[in-house]
Amino acid sequence: MAQLKITLKRSAAHRIPEQRKVVKALGLGRVNSSVVRPDNAAVRGAITKIAHLVSVEAIED
């Protein structure tokens, strides 16, 4: 199964609470922190909500 590497590129401070919650739920903390998550619909939906804050790379197994 493919994986996604998600990197926080812009701060979630001063954003609407929903966006801050999505950043925290994905496991991102500080700017330039990265996490690897499975490529599924739930994660894709979360990324869509904060697309302006993150960069996403596909990782093949």
Backbone as CSV, one residue per row, in Angstrom:
resi,resn,N_x,N_y,N_z,CA_x,CA_y,CA_z,C_x,C_y,C_z
1,MET,0.840,-1.186,0.000,0.000,0.000,0.000,0.885,1.249,0.000
2,ALA,0.507,2.225,-0.758,1.272,3.464,-0.856,1.138,4.276,0.429
3,GLN,2.138,5.079,0.669,2.151,5.931,1.851,2.354,7.377,1.400
4,LEU,1.978,8.310,2.253,2.155,9.723,1.974,3.042,10.345,3.039
5,LYS,4.037,11.102,2.616,4.863,11.871,3.541,4.305,13.288,3.543
6,ILE,3.827,13.726,4.695,3.188,15.035,4.831,4.102,15.922,5.654
7,THR,4.441,17.094,5.125,5.332,18.034,5.793,4.598,19.352,5.998
8,LEU,4.624,19.851,7.233,4.004,21.138,7.542,4.921,22.254,7.075
9,LYS,4.480,23.033,6.113,5.313,24.098,5.534,4.983,25.476,6.085
10,ARG,3.749,25.677,6.558,3.359,26.962,7.129,2.727,26.706,8.485
11,SER,2.837,27.656,9.372,2.342,27.504,10.725,0.818,27.439,10.766
12,ALA,0.306,26.673,11.725,-1.140,26.574,11.924,-1.643,27.646,12.895
13,ALA,-0.728,28.417,13.461,-1.126,29.501,14.357,-1.942,30.535,13.572
14,HIS,-2.918,31.112,14.215,-3.786,32.128,13.627,-4.655,31.581,12.494
15,ARG,-4.896,30.288,12.492,-5.812,29.661,11.530,-7.099,29.328,12.255
16,ILE,-8.125,28.990,11.497,-9.393,28.646,12.141,-9.201,27.352,12.935
17,PRO,-9.957,27.184,14.024,-9.761,26.028,14.900,-9.849,24.680,14.186
18,GLU,-10.714,24.548,13.194,-10.835,23.281,12.468,-9.518,22.910,11.807
19,GLN,-8.837,23.872,11.212,-7.571,23.597,10.548,-6.493,23.235,11.553
20,ARG,-6.474,23.895,12.709,-5.496,23.554,13.745,-5.718,22.140,14.242
21,LYS,-6.986,21.721,14.378,-7.300,20.371,14.833,-6.855,19.324,13.819
22,VAL,-7.009,19.626,12.529,-6.587,18.688,11.480,-5.071,18.525,11.502
23,VAL,-4.346,19.620,11.670,-2.882,19.556,11.741,-2.461,18.682,12.917
24,LYS,-3.085,18.882,14.063,-2.750,18.087,15.246,-3.143,16.623,15.062
25,ALA,-4.294,16.370,14.452,-4.769,14.998,14.243,-3.836,14.219,13.317
26,LEU,-3.226,14.891,12.372,-2.278,14.227,11.482,-0.939,13.968,12.171
27,GLY,-0.727,14.578,13.330,0.504,14.350,14.067,1.595,15.364,13.763
28,LEU,1.208,16.469,13.159,2.184,17.503,12.818,2.260,18.512,13.957
29,GLY,3.459,18.965,14.263,3.632,19.912,15.355,4.200,21.220,14.857
30,ARG,5.503,21.221,14.692,6.188,22.444,14.284,6.325,22.518,12.763
31,VAL,6.662,23.690,12.296,6.931,23.875,10.881,8.107,22.983,10.494
32,ASN,8.034,22.376,9.337,9.014,21.429,8.787,8.983,20.056,9.452
33,SER,8.009,19.806,10.328,7.862,18.445,10.861,7.160,17.597,9.807
34,SER,7.499,16.311,9.770,6.942,15.405,8.765,6.392,14.156,9.426
35,VAL,5.371,13.584,8.804,4.810,12.304,9.233,4.531,11.471,7.990
36,VAL,4.500,10.163,8.175,4.144,9.252,7.091,2.816,8.618,7.453
37,ARG,1.852,8.736,6.570,0.505,8.211,6.793,0.099,7.367,5.592
38,PRO,-0.823,6.417,5.798,-1.295,5.606,4.670,-2.090,6.460,3.684
39,ASP,-2.037,6.074,2.430,-2.763,6.796,1.386,-4.182,6.238,1.317
40,ASN,-5.077,6.853,2.099,-6.480,6.442,2.070,-7.370,7.682,2.026
41,ALA,-8.668,7.462,1.914,-9.613,8.566,1.737,-9.629,9.512,2.932
42,ALA,-9.514,8.987,4.140,-9.564,9.835,5.334,-8.373,10.793,5.386
43,VAL,-7.206,10.274,5.101,-6.005,11.114,5.123,-6.050,12.116,3.976
44,ARG,-6.490,11.681,2.810,-6.610,12.607,1.665,-7.579,13.745,1.982
45,GLY,-8.678,13.432,2.659,-9.647,14.460,3.036,-9.057,15.464,4.009
46,ALA,-8.276,14.972,4.974,-7.626,15.867,5.932,-6.628,16.776,5.220
47,ILE,-5.879,16.206,4.278,-4.900,17.002,3.530,-5.602,18.084,2.716
48,THR,-6.751,17.767,2.165,-7.497,18.746,1.379,-7.858,19.974,2.212
49,LYS,-8.185,19.764,3.483,-8.580,20.874,4.352,-7.423,21.804,4.695
50,ILE,-6.193,21.276,4.647,-5.037,22.104,5.012,-3.988,22.108,3.902
51,ALA,-4.433,21.984,2.667,-3.511,21.890,1.530,-2.599,23.113,1.417
52,HIS,-3.075,24.264,1.866,-2.273,25.490,1.777,-1.186,25.548,2.842
53,LEU,-1.187,24.606,3.790,-0.206,24.601,4.869,0.847,23.495,4.729
54,VAL,0.574,22.494,3.891,1.432,21.310,3.843,1.941,21.024,2.430
55,SER,2.982,20.194,2.367,3.398,19.609,1.099,3.309,18.095,1.264
56,VAL,2.975,17.406,0.178,2.726,15.975,0.229,3.560,15.278,-0.823
57,GLU,4.209,14.180,-0.425,4.985,13.349,-1.340,4.482,11.915,-1.237
58,ALA,4.371,11.248,-2.348,3.982,9.834,-2.342,5.234,8.989,-2.132
59,ILE,5.108,7.983,-1.275,6.201,7.060,-1.000,5.720,5.668,-1.368
60,GLU,6.454,5.002,-2.243,6.114,3.632,-2.626,6.816,2.657,-1.707
61,ASP,6.175,1.552,-1.387,6.758,0.549,-0.493,7.831,-0.251,-1.185
